Amino acid sequence: MAGTVAAHVDEETIARLRAIAATENRPASQIVAVALRTLLNLSPGARRALYAIDGSLEGAERDFAGQLVGRAALRAYERILDARHAGDPEPMGNAPVDSEEAIEAEAVRLSRR
């Protein structure tokens, strides 16, 4: 069953939403729905990171975080399309970058900062 949700946002966010909706010729509700579904599909840690970004970053930092999230989305979409083209029913698979060793190495790298 479909439903309606509401959110309180600042004027700048409303203006950006309206501008993007007009530029992309999409209803604002579609943009909000995609954003909400995407957020809800993230892991709890990724959601916490986004909440932290939303609550503490300013200007250039927020733009940088947005660029990184955008690049990750583009890479994910490319991987899905490549898998479809190759006839791979499961594009997520166990690629080397998804191995436990790779994940652990990334965690160690991030904790050394």
Biopython code that builds the backbone (N, CA, C, O; Angstrom):
import numpy as np
from Bio.PDB.StructureBuilder import StructureBuilder

atoms = [
    (1, "MET", "N", (0.849, -1.172, 0.000)),
    (1, "MET", "CA", (0.000, 0.000, 0.000)),
    (1, "MET", "C", (0.894, 1.235, 0.000)),
    (1, "MET", "O", (1.814, 1.341, 0.811)),
    (2, "ALA", "N", (0.630, 2.147, -0.888)),
    (2, "ALA", "CA", (1.382, 3.404, -0.967)),
    (2, "ALA", "C", (0.850, 4.380, 0.064)),
    (2, "ALA", "O", (-0.291, 4.277, 0.515)),
    (3, "GLY", "N", (1.691, 5.318, 0.422)),
    (3, "GLY", "CA", (1.285, 6.316, 1.395)),
    (3, "GLY", "C", (2.053, 7.600, 1.186)),
    (3, "GLY", "O", (2.881, 7.709, 0.281)),
    (4, "THR", "N", (1.773, 8.554, 2.021)),
    (4, "THR", "CA", (2.417, 9.854, 1.950)),
    (4, "THR", "C", (3.171, 10.096, 3.241)),
    (4, "THR", "O", (2.671, 9.802, 4.326)),
    (5, "VAL", "N", (4.380, 10.634, 3.122)),
    (5, "VAL", "CA", (5.154, 11.040, 4.284)),
    (5, "VAL", "C", (5.510, 12.509, 4.113)),
    (5, "VAL", "O", (5.524, 13.031, 2.998)),
    (6, "ALA", "N", (5.791, 13.156, 5.205)),
    (6, "ALA", "CA", (6.152, 14.575, 5.158)),
    (6, "ALA", "C", (7.449, 14.776, 5.922)),
    (6, "ALA", "O", (7.787, 14.003, 6.818)),
    (7, "ALA", "N", (8.164, 15.818, 5.558)),
    (7, "ALA", "CA", (9.407, 16.148, 6.244)),
    (7, "ALA", "C", (9.504, 17.663, 6.361)),
    (7, "ALA", "O", (9.095, 18.396, 5.460)),
    (8, "HIS", "N", (10.039, 18.112, 7.460)),
    (8, "HIS", "CA", (10.288, 19.539, 7.642)),
    (8, "HIS", "C", (11.714, 19.813, 7.201)),
    (8, "HIS", "O", (12.660, 19.248, 7.749)),
    (9, "VAL", "N", (11.867, 20.680, 6.209)),
    (9, "VAL", "CA", (13.187, 21.028, 5.699)),
    (9, "VAL", "C", (13.288, 22.548, 5.578)),
    (9, "VAL", "O", (12.283, 23.259, 5.550)),
    (10, "ASP", "N", (14.525, 23.018, 5.507)),
    (10, "ASP", "CA", (14.739, 24.460, 5.410)),
    (10, "ASP", "C", (14.410, 24.974, 4.010)),
    (10, "ASP", "O", (14.248, 24.198, 3.068)),
    (11, "GLU", "N", (14.318, 26.285, 3.897)),
    (11, "GLU", "CA", (13.955, 26.918, 2.625)),
    (11, "GLU", "C", (14.952, 26.590, 1.508)),
    (11, "GLU", "O", (14.552, 26.379, 0.363)),
    (12, "GLU", "N", (16.243, 26.548, 1.836)),
    (12, "GLU", "CA", (17.258, 26.248, 0.822)),
    (12, "GLU", "C", (17.043, 24.856, 0.230)),
    (12, "GLU", "O", (17.166, 24.669, -0.980)),
    (13, "THR", "N", (16.720, 23.877, 1.086)),
    (13, "THR", "CA", (16.477, 22.514, 0.612)),
    (13, "THR", "C", (15.237, 22.468, -0.274)),
    (13, "THR", "O", (15.234, 21.798, -1.307)),
    (14, "ILE", "N", (14.203, 23.166, 0.120)),
    (14, "ILE", "CA", (12.981, 23.210, -0.701)),
    (14, "ILE", "C", (13.286, 23.839, -2.062)),
    (14, "ILE", "O", (12.834, 23.346, -3.095)),
    (15, "ALA", "N", (14.050, 24.922, -2.054)),
    (15, "ALA", "CA", (14.396, 25.592, -3.315)),
    (15, "ALA", "C", (15.216, 24.668, -4.211)),
    (15, "ALA", "O", (14.984, 24.605, -5.418)),
    (16, "ARG", "N", (16.179, 23.949, -3.623)),
    (16, "ARG", "CA", (16.998, 23.022, -4.414)),
    (16, "ARG", "C", (16.151, 21.890, -4.971)),
    (16, "ARG", "O", (16.323, 21.496, -6.124)),
    (17, "LEU", "N", (15.232, 21.362, -4.156)),
    (17, "LEU", "CA", (14.343, 20.288, -4.609)),
    (17, "LEU", "C", (13.499, 20.760, -5.783)),
    (17, "LEU", "O", (13.376, 20.060, -6.788)),
    (18, "ARG", "N", (12.922, 21.937, -5.654)),
    (18, "ARG", "CA", (12.084, 22.461, -6.743)),
    (18, "ARG", "C", (12.905, 22.697, -8.008)),
    (18, "ARG", "O", (12.437, 22.413, -9.111)),
    (19, "ALA", "N", (14.123, 23.213, -7.858)),
    (19, "ALA", "CA", (14.973, 23.475, -9.016)),
    (19, "ALA", "C", (15.359, 22.179, -9.724)),
    (19, "ALA", "O", (15.318, 22.103, -10.952)),
    (20, "ILE", "N", (15.731, 21.170, -8.959)),
    (20, "ILE", "CA", (16.097, 19.880, -9.553)),
    (20, "ILE", "C", (14.887, 19.241, -10.221)),
    (20, "ILE", "O", (14.997, 18.692, -11.317)),
    (21, "ALA", "N", (13.737, 19.312, -9.566)),
    (21, "ALA", "CA", (12.512, 18.751, -10.149)),
    (21, "ALA", "C", (12.207, 19.423, -11.484)),
    (21, "ALA", "O", (11.841, 18.749, -12.447)),
    (22, "ALA", "N", (12.354, 20.731, -11.546)),
    (22, "ALA", "CA", (12.084, 21.450, -12.792)),
    (22, "ALA", "C", (13.110, 21.092, -13.864)),
    (22, "ALA", "O", (12.752, 20.868, -15.021)),
    (23, "THR", "N", (14.382, 21.039, -13.479)),
    (23, "THR", "CA", (15.449, 20.732, -14.434)),
    (23, "THR", "C", (15.305, 19.329, -15.001)),
    (23, "THR", "O", (15.510, 19.114, -16.195)),
    (24, "GLU", "N", (14.954, 18.381, -14.151)),
    (24, "GLU", "CA", (14.851, 16.978, -14.569)),
    (24, "GLU", "C", (13.451, 16.594, -15.039)),
    (24, "GLU", "O", (13.211, 15.454, -15.435)),
    (25, "ASN", "N", (12.533, 17.556, -14.991)),
    (25, "ASN", "CA", (11.151, 17.313, -15.402)),
    (25, "ASN", "C", (10.556, 16.116, -14.658)),
    (25, "ASN", "O", (9.964, 15.217, -15.255)),
    (26, "ARG", "N", (10.733, 16.136, -13.338)),
    (26, "ARG", "CA", (10.202, 15.080, -12.469)),
    (26, "ARG", "C", (9.404, 15.735, -11.347)),
    (26, "ARG", "O", (9.688, 16.868, -10.960)),
    (27, "PRO", "N", (8.420, 15.034, -10.833)),
    (27, "PRO", "CA", (7.743, 15.576, -9.652)),
    (27, "PRO", "C", (8.689, 15.540, -8.445)),
    (27, "PRO", "O", (9.490, 14.618, -8.298)),
    (28, "ALA", "N", (8.583, 16.543, -7.602)),
    (28, "ALA", "CA", (9.407, 16.581, -6.388)),
    (28, "ALA", "C", (9.174, 15.326, -5.553)),
    (28, "ALA", "O", (10.099, 14.829, -4.911)),
    (29, "SER", "N", (7.952, 14.813, -5.557)),
    (29, "SER", "CA", (7.643, 13.617, -4.767)),
    (29, "SER", "C", (8.446, 12.411, -5.236)),
    (29, "SER", "O", (8.810, 11.564, -4.421)),
    (30, "GLN", "N", (8.727, 12.317, -6.524)),
    (30, "GLN", "CA", (9.534, 11.199, -7.034)),
    (30, "GLN", "C", (10.968, 11.304, -6.518)),
    (30, "GLN", "O", (11.566, 10.296, -6.141)),
    (31, "ILE", "N", (11.518, 12.503, -6.498)),
    (31, "ILE", "CA", (12.879, 12.708, -6.004)),
    (31, "ILE", "C", (12.954, 12.356, -4.528)),
    (31, "ILE", "O", (13.894, 11.691, -4.093)),
    (32, "VAL", "N", (11.976, 12.795, -3.761)),
    (32, "VAL", "CA", (11.948, 12.492, -2.321)),
    (32, "VAL", "C", (11.790, 10.993, -2.101)),
    (32, "VAL", "O", (12.434, 10.436, -1.212)),
    (33, "ALA", "N", (10.954, 10.332, -2.882)),
    (33, "ALA", "CA", (10.742, 8.886, -2.728)),
    (33, "ALA", "C", (12.025, 8.109, -3.014)),
    (33, "ALA", "O", (12.364, 7.182, -2.278)),
    (34, "VAL", "N", (12.745, 8.480, -4.082)),
    (34, "VAL", "CA", (14.001, 7.806, -4.409)),
    (34, "VAL", "C", (15.019, 8.029, -3.285)),
    (34, "VAL", "O", (15.714, 7.098, -2.878)),
    (35, "ALA", "N", (15.101, 9.259, -2.792)),
    (35, "ALA", "CA", (16.049, 9.565, -1.713)),
    (35, "ALA", "C", (15.725, 8.753, -0.463)),
    (35, "ALA", "O", (16.628, 8.216, 0.180)),
    (36, "LEU", "N", (14.454, 8.663, -0.118)),
    (36, "LEU", "CA", (14.053, 7.918, 1.073)),
    (36, "LEU", "C", (14.319, 6.422, 0.918)),
    (36, "LEU", "O", (14.857, 5.794, 1.830)),
    (37, "ARG", "N", (13.946, 5.843, -0.233)),
    (37, "ARG", "CA", (14.216, 4.410, -0.450)),
    (37, "ARG", "C", (15.720, 4.124, -0.391)),
    (37, "ARG", "O", (16.149, 3.117, 0.171)),
    (38, "THR", "N", (16.505, 5.017, -0.975)),
    (38, "THR", "CA", (17.959, 4.833, -0.965)),
    (38, "THR", "C", (18.487, 4.865, 0.461)),
    (38, "THR", "O", (19.276, 4.001, 0.846)),
    (39, "LEU", "N", (18.073, 5.831, 1.237)),
    (39, "LEU", "CA", (18.514, 5.934, 2.631)),
    (39, "LEU", "C", (18.139, 4.679, 3.417)),
    (39, "LEU", "O", (18.947, 4.159, 4.186)),
    (40, "LEU", "N", (16.929, 4.204, 3.222)),
    (40, "LEU", "CA", (16.461, 3.037, 3.972)),
    (40, "LEU", "C", (17.147, 1.740, 3.546)),
    (40, "LEU", "O", (17.155, 0.771, 4.305)),
    (41, "ASN", "N", (17.721, 1.711, 2.346)),
    (41, "ASN", "CA", (18.453, 0.528, 1.887)),
    (41, "ASN", "C", (19.895, 0.495, 2.368)),
    (41, "ASN", "O", (20.576, -0.517, 2.198)),
    (42, "LEU", "N", (20.372, 1.580, 2.963)),
    (42, "LEU", "CA", (21.751, 1.617, 3.448)),
    (42, "LEU", "C", (21.887, 0.838, 4.751)),
    (42, "LEU", "O", (20.909, 0.596, 5.457)),
    (43, "SER", "N", (23.105, 0.459, 5.045)),
    (43, "SER", "CA", (23.381, -0.205, 6.321)),
    (43, "SER", "C", (23.218, 0.818, 7.449)),
    (43, "SER", "O", (23.275, 2.022, 7.200)),
    (44, "PRO", "N", (23.018, 0.354, 8.679)),
    (44, "PRO", "CA", (22.915, 1.294, 9.799)),
    (44, "PRO", "C", (24.144, 2.206, 9.921)),
    (44, "PRO", "O", (24.008, 3.389, 10.235)),
    (45, "GLY", "N", (25.321, 1.667, 9.677)),
    (45, "GLY", "CA", (26.533, 2.483, 9.757)),
    (45, "GLY", "C", (26.558, 3.575, 8.704)),
    (45, "GLY", "O", (26.962, 4.704, 8.981)),
    (46, "ALA", "N", (26.127, 3.237, 7.499)),
    (46, "ALA", "CA", (26.085, 4.236, 6.421)),
    (46, "ALA", "C", (25.049, 5.313, 6.731)),
    (46, "ALA", "O", (25.278, 6.493, 6.467)),
    (47, "ARG", "N", (23.908, 4.904, 7.291)),
    (47, "ARG", "CA", (22.903, 5.906, 7.675)),
    (47, "ARG", "C", (23.442, 6.820, 8.765)),
    (47, "ARG", "O", (23.233, 8.032, 8.716)),
    (48, "ARG", "N", (24.135, 6.252, 9.750)),
    (48, "ARG", "CA", (24.722, 7.091, 10.810)),
    (48, "ARG", "C", (25.716, 8.085, 10.220)),
    (48, "ARG", "O", (25.771, 9.241, 10.639)),
    (49, "ALA", "N", (26.502, 7.629, 9.244)),
    (49, "ALA", "CA", (27.460, 8.527, 8.598)),
    (49, "ALA", "C", (26.722, 9.671, 7.898)),
    (49, "ALA", "O", (27.153, 10.821, 7.980)),
    (50, "LEU", "N", (25.627, 9.372, 7.217)),
    (50, "LEU", "CA", (24.863, 10.427, 6.549)),
    (50, "LEU", "C", (24.236, 11.384, 7.554)),
    (50, "LEU", "O", (24.192, 12.591, 7.318)),
    (51, "TYR", "N", (23.753, 10.858, 8.668)),
    (51, "TYR", "CA", (23.207, 11.749, 9.707)),
    (51, "TYR", "C", (24.305, 12.669, 10.239)),
    (51, "TYR", "O", (24.071, 13.856, 10.464)),
    (52, "ALA", "N", (25.497, 12.118, 10.438)),
    (52, "ALA", "CA", (26.621, 12.926, 10.922)),
    (52, "ALA", "C", (27.000, 13.990, 9.898)),
    (52, "ALA", "O", (27.257, 15.139, 10.256)),
    (53, "ILE", "N", (27.033, 13.607, 8.629)),
    (53, "ILE", "CA", (27.340, 14.574, 7.563)),
    (53, "ILE", "C", (26.296, 15.677, 7.558)),
    (53, "ILE", "O", (26.636, 16.857, 7.472)),
    (54, "ASP", "N", (25.047, 15.304, 7.647)),
    (54, "ASP", "CA", (23.965, 16.288, 7.618)),
    (54, "ASP", "C", (24.028, 17.228, 8.812)),
    (54, "ASP", "O", (23.699, 18.408, 8.697)),
    (55, "GLY", "N", (24.450, 16.704, 9.954)),
    (55, "GLY", "CA", (24.437, 17.507, 11.167)),
    (55, "GLY", "C", (25.678, 18.336, 11.417)),
    (55, "GLY", "O", (25.633, 19.289, 12.195)),
    (56, "SER", "N", (26.791, 17.995, 10.774)),
    (56, "SER", "CA", (28.022, 18.679, 11.175)),
    (56, "SER", "C", (28.827, 19.311, 10.055)),
    (56, "SER", "O", (29.683, 20.155, 10.320)),
    (57, "LEU", "N", (28.580, 18.933, 8.835)),
    (57, "LEU", "CA", (29.412, 19.463, 7.755)),
    (57, "LEU", "C", (28.843, 20.759, 7.199)),
    (57, "LEU", "O", (27.638, 21.006, 7.247)),
    (58, "GLU", "N", (29.727, 21.561, 6.682)),
    (58, "GLU", "CA", (29.347, 22.838, 6.087)),
    (58, "GLU", "C", (29.920, 22.941, 4.694)),
    (58, "GLU", "O", (30.957, 22.344, 4.404)),
    (59, "GLY", "N", (29.277, 23.674, 3.845)),
    (59, "GLY", "CA", (29.781, 24.080, 2.548)),
    (59, "GLY", "C", (30.577, 23.062, 1.765)),
    (59, "GLY", "O", (30.035, 22.074, 1.269)),
    (60, "ALA", "N", (31.883, 23.316, 1.657)),
    (60, "ALA", "CA", (32.762, 22.491, 0.823)),
    (60, "ALA", "C", (32.794, 21.042, 1.301)),
    (60, "ALA", "O", (32.862, 20.129, 0.477)),
    (61, "GLU", "N", (32.748, 20.811, 2.615)),
    (61, "GLU", "CA", (32.756, 19.434, 3.131)),
    (61, "GLU", "C", (31.501, 18.690, 2.693)),
    (61, "GLU", "O", (31.574, 17.535, 2.273)),
    (62, "ARG", "N", (30.363, 19.343, 2.789)),
    (62, "ARG", "CA", (29.096, 18.727, 2.380)),
    (62, "ARG", "C", (29.119, 18.449, 0.876)),
    (62, "ARG", "O", (28.678, 17.388, 0.432)),
    (63, "ASP", "N", (29.629, 19.393, 0.101)),
    (63, "ASP", "CA", (29.742, 19.191, -1.349)),
    (63, "ASP", "C", (30.646, 18.003, -1.664)),
    (63, "ASP", "O", (30.327, 17.191, -2.533)),
    (64, "PHE", "N", (31.775, 17.900, -0.957)),
    (64, "PHE", "CA", (32.707, 16.793, -1.149)),
    (64, "PHE", "C", (32.021, 15.459, -0.841)),
    (64, "PHE", "O", (32.133, 14.507, -1.612)),
    (65, "ALA", "N", (31.312, 15.396, 0.287)),
    (65, "ALA", "CA", (30.604, 14.163, 0.653)),
    (65, "ALA", "C", (29.564, 13.812, -0.410)),
    (65, "ALA", "O", (29.418, 12.644, -0.769)),
    (66, "GLY", "N", (28.848, 14.806, -0.910)),
    (66, "GLY", "CA", (27.860, 14.564, -1.956)),
    (66, "GLY", "C", (28.490, 14.027, -3.230)),
    (66, "GLY", "O", (27.930, 13.148, -3.885)),
    (67, "GLN", "N", (29.664, 14.560, -3.581)),
    (67, "GLN", "CA", (30.368, 14.071, -4.765)),
    (67, "GLN", "C", (30.780, 12.616, -4.592)),
    (67, "GLN", "O", (30.664, 11.823, -5.527)),
    (68, "LEU", "N", (31.260, 12.258, -3.405)),
    (68, "LEU", "CA", (31.668, 10.868, -3.167)),
    (68, "LEU", "C", (30.472, 9.919, -3.219)),
    (68, "LEU", "O", (30.570, 8.831, -3.786)),
    (69, "VAL", "N", (29.361, 10.317, -2.638)),
    (69, "VAL", "CA", (28.159, 9.483, -2.673)),
    (69, "VAL", "C", (27.676, 9.344, -4.116)),
    (69, "VAL", "O", (27.275, 8.260, -4.540)),
    (70, "GLY", "N", (27.717, 10.432, -4.859)),
    (70, "GLY", "CA", (27.316, 10.383, -6.262)),
    (70, "GLY", "C", (28.189, 9.451, -7.079)),
    (70, "GLY", "O", (27.690, 8.681, -7.898)),
    (71, "ARG", "N", (29.491, 9.521, -6.857)),
    (71, "ARG", "CA", (30.411, 8.630, -7.581)),
    (71, "ARG", "C", (30.149, 7.176, -7.233)),
    (71, "ARG", "O", (30.199, 6.308, -8.104)),
    (72, "ALA", "N", (29.869, 6.905, -5.966)),
    (72, "ALA", "CA", (29.572, 5.529, -5.553)),
    (72, "ALA", "C", (28.299, 5.032, -6.236)),
    (72, "ALA", "O", (28.232, 3.876, -6.653)),
    (73, "ALA", "N", (27.303, 5.885, -6.351)),
    (73, "ALA", "CA", (26.062, 5.498, -7.025)),
    (73, "ALA", "C", (26.317, 5.199, -8.499)),
    (73, "ALA", "O", (25.793, 4.226, -9.040)),
    (74, "LEU", "N", (27.117, 6.033, -9.138)),
    (74, "LEU", "CA", (27.438, 5.798, -10.550)),
    (74, "LEU", "C", (28.204, 4.485, -10.740)),
    (74, "LEU", "O", (27.947, 3.744, -11.688)),
    (75, "ARG", "N", (29.147, 4.202, -9.832)),
    (75, "ARG", "CA", (29.898, 2.938, -9.916)),
    (75, "ARG", "C", (28.974, 1.742, -9.716)),
    (75, "ARG", "O", (29.098, 0.733, -10.409)),
    (76, "ALA", "N", (28.050, 1.855, -8.770)),
    (76, "ALA", "CA", (27.113, 0.758, -8.523)),
    (76, "ALA", "C", (26.228, 0.519, -9.744)),
    (76, "ALA", "O", (25.998, -0.625, -10.136)),
    (77, "TYR", "N", (25.741, 1.587, -10.333)),
    (77, "TYR", "CA", (24.894, 1.458, -11.519)),
    (77, "TYR", "C", (25.668, 0.844, -12.677)),
    (77, "TYR", "O", (25.148, -0.011, -13.394)),
    (78, "GLU", "N", (26.902, 1.276, -12.856)),
    (78, "GLU", "CA", (27.744, 0.708, -13.918)),
    (78, "GLU", "C", (27.958, -0.789, -13.685)),
    (78, "GLU", "O", (27.909, -1.577, -14.630)),
    (79, "ARG", "N", (28.190, -1.174, -12.455)),
    (79, "ARG", "CA", (28.409, -2.594, -12.124)),
    (79, "ARG", "C", (27.158, -3.422, -12.410)),
    (79, "ARG", "O", (27.246, -4.545, -12.906)),
    (80, "ILE", "N", (26.001, -2.860, -12.093)),
    (80, "ILE", "CA", (24.741, -3.555, -12.355)),
    (80, "ILE", "C", (24.531, -3.725, -13.857)),
    (80, "ILE", "O", (24.167, -4.806, -14.319)),
    (81, "LEU", "N", (24.762, -2.651, -14.619)),
    (81, "LEU", "CA", (24.598, -2.734, -16.072)),
    (81, "LEU", "C", (25.585, -3.714, -16.700)),
    (81, "LEU", "O", (25.220, -4.471, -17.599)),
    (82, "ASP", "N", (26.839, -3.702, -16.228)),
    (82, "ASP", "CA", (27.829, -4.654, -16.742)),
    (82, "ASP", "C", (27.396, -6.087, -16.469)),
    (82, "ASP", "O", (27.538, -6.957, -17.328)),
    (83, "ALA", "N", (26.867, -6.334, -15.271)),
    (83, "ALA", "CA", (26.421, -7.682, -14.920)),
    (83, "ALA", "C", (25.242, -8.108, -15.792)),
    (83, "ALA", "O", (25.175, -9.257, -16.228)),
    (84, "ARG", "N", (24.321, -7.194, -16.044)),
    (84, "ARG", "CA", (23.185, -7.514, -16.922)),
    (84, "ARG", "C", (23.679, -7.873, -18.319)),
    (84, "ARG", "O", (23.229, -8.844, -18.928)),
    (85, "HIS", "N", (24.606, -7.071, -18.806)),
    (85, "HIS", "CA", (25.139, -7.301, -20.157)),
    (85, "HIS", "C", (25.854, -8.654, -20.235)),
    (85, "HIS", "O", (25.780, -9.341, -21.255)),
    (86, "ALA", "N", (26.535, -9.028, -19.172)),
    (86, "ALA", "CA", (27.265, -10.295, -19.142)),
    (86, "ALA", "C", (26.358, -11.471, -18.801)),
    (86, "ALA", "O", (26.800, -12.619, -18.825)),
    (87, "GLY", "N", (25.098, -11.198, -18.485)),
    (87, "GLY", "CA", (24.171, -12.266, -18.127)),
    (87, "GLY", "C", (24.381, -12.788, -16.718)),
    (87, "GLY", "O", (23.928, -13.885, -16.392)),
    (88, "ASP", "N", (25.056, -12.022, -15.881)),
    (88, "ASP", "CA", (25.306, -12.417, -14.496)),
    (88, "ASP", "C", (24.068, -12.088, -13.663)),
    (88, "ASP", "O", (23.717, -10.917, -13.519)),
    (89, "PRO", "N", (23.406, -13.100, -13.118)),
    (89, "PRO", "CA", (22.180, -12.834, -12.375)),
    (89, "PRO", "C", (22.410, -12.137, -11.025)),
    (89, "PRO", "O", (21.470, -11.596, -10.442)),
    (90, "GLU", "N", (23.638, -12.148, -10.535)),
    (90, "GLU", "CA", (23.928, -11.547, -9.233)),
    (90, "GLU", "C", (25.162, -10.645, -9.356)),
    (90, "GLU", "O", (26.283, -11.103, -9.140)),
    (91, "PRO", "N", (24.964, -9.374, -9.700)),
    (91, "PRO", "CA", (26.113, -8.495, -9.915)),
    (91, "PRO", "C", (26.895, -8.185, -8.644)),
    (91, "PRO", "O", (28.051, -7.767, -8.719)),
    (92, "MET", "N", (26.287, -8.381, -7.486)),
    (92, "MET", "CA", (26.970, -8.040, -6.251)),
    (92, "MET", "C", (28.038, -9.071, -5.907)),
    (92, "MET", "O", (29.102, -8.715, -5.402)),
    (93, "GLY", "N", (27.769, -10.319, -6.170)),
    (93, "GLY", "CA", (28.730, -11.412, -5.996)),
    (93, "GLY", "C", (29.778, -11.224, -4.923)),
    (93, "GLY", "O", (29.633, -10.382, -4.037)),
    (94, "ASN", "N", (30.811, -11.995, -5.004)),
    (94, "ASN", "CA", (31.927, -11.911, -4.073)),
    (94, "ASN", "C", (33.169, -11.439, -4.806)),
    (94, "ASN", "O", (34.183, -12.135, -4.848)),
    (95, "ALA", "N", (33.081, -10.266, -5.375)),
    (95, "ALA", "CA", (34.231, -9.690, -6.063)),
    (95, "ALA", "C", (35.329, -9.443, -5.044)),
    (95, "ALA", "O", (35.036, -9.251, -3.864)),
    (96, "PRO", "N", (36.599, -9.445, -5.474)),
    (96, "PRO", "CA", (37.702, -9.247, -4.537)),
    (96, "PRO", "C", (37.552, -8.007, -3.656)),
    (96, "PRO", "O", (37.960, -8.029, -2.495)),
    (97, "VAL", "N", (36.976, -6.929, -4.185)),
    (97, "VAL", "CA", (36.829, -5.729, -3.362)),
    (97, "VAL", "C", (35.809, -5.924, -2.245)),
    (97, "VAL", "O", (35.757, -5.126, -1.310)),
    (98, "ASP", "N", (34.996, -6.980, -2.333)),
    (98, "ASP", "CA", (33.998, -7.248, -1.307)),
    (98, "ASP", "C", (34.439, -8.318, -0.316)),
    (98, "ASP", "O", (33.663, -8.703, 0.558)),
    (99, "SER", "N", (35.656, -8.797, -0.438)),
    (99, "SER", "CA", (36.112, -9.866, 0.441)),
    (99, "SER", "C", (36.291, -9.344, 1.863)),
    (99, "SER", "O", (36.438, -8.143, 2.085)),
    (100, "GLU", "N", (36.276, -10.255, 2.804)),
    (100, "GLU", "CA", (36.477, -9.875, 4.205)),
    (100, "GLU", "C", (37.833, -9.202, 4.402)),
    (100, "GLU", "O", (37.964, -8.268, 5.193)),
    (101, "GLU", "N", (38.836, -9.685, 3.677)),
    (101, "GLU", "CA", (40.172, -9.092, 3.790)),
    (101, "GLU", "C", (40.168, -7.644, 3.303)),
    (101, "GLU", "O", (40.781, -6.776, 3.923)),
    (102, "ALA", "N", (39.475, -7.387, 2.193)),
    (102, "ALA", "CA", (39.408, -6.028, 1.658)),
    (102, "ALA", "C", (38.651, -5.104, 2.612)),
    (102, "ALA", "O", (39.039, -3.954, 2.816)),
    (103, "ILE", "N", (37.587, -5.611, 3.180)),
    (103, "ILE", "CA", (36.812, -4.816, 4.130)),
    (103, "ILE", "C", (37.650, -4.517, 5.371)),
    (103, "ILE", "O", (37.663, -3.384, 5.851)),
    (104, "GLU", "N", (38.341, -5.514, 5.886)),
    (104, "GLU", "CA", (39.195, -5.321, 7.059)),
    (104, "GLU", "C", (40.320, -4.338, 6.758)),
    (104, "GLU", "O", (40.635, -3.483, 7.586)),
    (105, "ALA", "N", (40.929, -4.453, 5.578)),
    (105, "ALA", "CA", (42.004, -3.536, 5.205)),
    (105, "ALA", "C", (41.497, -2.098, 5.139)),
    (105, "ALA", "O", (42.195, -1.175, 5.559)),
    (106, "GLU", "N", (40.299, -1.904, 4.620)),
    (106, "GLU", "CA", (39.729, -0.558, 4.558)),
    (106, "GLU", "C", (39.429, -0.034, 5.962)),
    (106, "GLU", "O", (39.649, 1.145, 6.237)),
    (107, "ALA", "N", (38.936, -0.882, 6.839)),
    (107, "ALA", "CA", (38.662, -0.467, 8.222)),
    (107, "ALA", "C", (39.958, -0.059, 8.918)),
    (107, "ALA", "O", (39.984, 0.943, 9.634)),
    (108, "VAL", "N", (41.020, -0.812, 8.719)),
    (108, "VAL", "CA", (42.319, -0.465, 9.318)),
    (108, "VAL", "C", (42.812, 0.857, 8.750)),
    (108, "VAL", "O", (43.293, 1.712, 9.495)),
    (109, "ARG", "N", (42.696, 1.033, 7.440)),
    (109, "ARG", "CA", (43.154, 2.277, 6.810)),
    (109, "ARG", "C", (42.406, 3.475, 7.383)),
    (109, "ARG", "O", (43.011, 4.503, 7.688)),
    (110, "LEU", "N", (41.082, 3.342, 7.531)),
    (110, "LEU", "CA", (40.300, 4.454, 8.051)),
    (110, "LEU", "C", (40.590, 4.736, 9.524)),
    (110, "LEU", "O", (40.541, 5.887, 9.958)),
    (111, "SER", "N", (40.889, 3.693, 10.292)),
    (111, "SER", "CA", (41.152, 3.912, 11.719)),
    (111, "SER", "C", (42.518, 4.547, 11.980)),
    (111, "SER", "O", (42.762, 5.049, 13.077)),
    (112, "ARG", "N", (43.395, 4.531, 11.007)),
    (112, "ARG", "CA", (44.727, 5.124, 11.163)),
    (112, "ARG", "C", (44.752, 6.609, 10.918)),
    (112, "ARG", "O", (45.776, 7.253, 11.145)),
    (113, "ARG", "N", (43.677, 7.158, 10.469)),
    (113, "ARG", "CA", (43.611, 8.600, 10.178)),
    (113, "ARG", "C", (43.547, 9.427, 11.413)),
    (113, "ARG", "O", (43.489, 10.654, 11.333)),
]
sb = StructureBuilder()
sb.init_structure("model")
sb.init_model(0)
sb.init_chain("A")
sb.init_seg("    ")
for serial, (resi, resn, name, xyz) in enumerate(atoms, 1):
    if name == "N":
        sb.init_residue(resn, " ", resi, " ")
    sb.init_atom(name, np.array(xyz, "f"), 0.0, 1.0, " ", f" {name:<3s}", serial, name[0])
structure = sb.get_structure()
